[in-house]
Amino acid sequence: MTKFEDDDERIAPLKPREKRQALMLDRVLTVAGLTLAGAAAFFPWYVFFNEDKFGIDVAQSDRSRDLPDWPARNVFSVSPLAMVNKNEVENKPELPFDPLTTATVSNVGKESDRGAMVPEDQPFPAVSGFKLLHVANGRALIEDSSGMYVVRVGSILPDESHLATLEERDGKWVIVTSRGQIYQNK
């Protein structure tokens, strides 16, 4: 850099125009925010002290309809429970027995003669089988009737057991489940 020896006085650099505009914008936004905050704080009190300007208009009496001047009628309301039947009780003939069965009654919740609950005669879901399709990178691709899945050691299998190990036996991959079942790639 060159040094100029003939400089008599130092002059401060001019402030960039953008910086001055940014400061002015900050001031305008600050004043606007404070004005808005003051109005938000003052407005509820203004409404409170000037309810007549903001309240609900109630119907005035000069606009309402006049009711007639005749006397009110007596209204009697008698409950059916307060009425007494003064007639003699007639013995009605019994209806004949209807042998037609229209519904069944469940045994759920009934107890046997010994006091134990009667077990329901509902079969459990069948064990769903699956087959091993492919093994790669410590994961296995299996398939059952509902779709194909990628599983790894510890995953839950379609037969509700867990995948215990993936092994290679005699050149073929094998899945061993937590129940001890073995599925081989065919």
Buried (B, 14 or more C-beta within 10 A) or exposed (E): EEEEEEEEEEEEEEEEEEEEEEEEEEEEEEEEEEEEEEEEEEEEEEEEEEEEEEEEEEEEEEEEEEEEEEEEEEEEEEEEEEEEEEEEEEEEEEEEEEEEEEEEEEEEEEEEEEEEEEEEEEEEEEEEEBEBBEBEEEBBBBBBEEEEBEBEBEEEBBBEBEBBEBEEEEEEBBBBBBEEBEBEBE
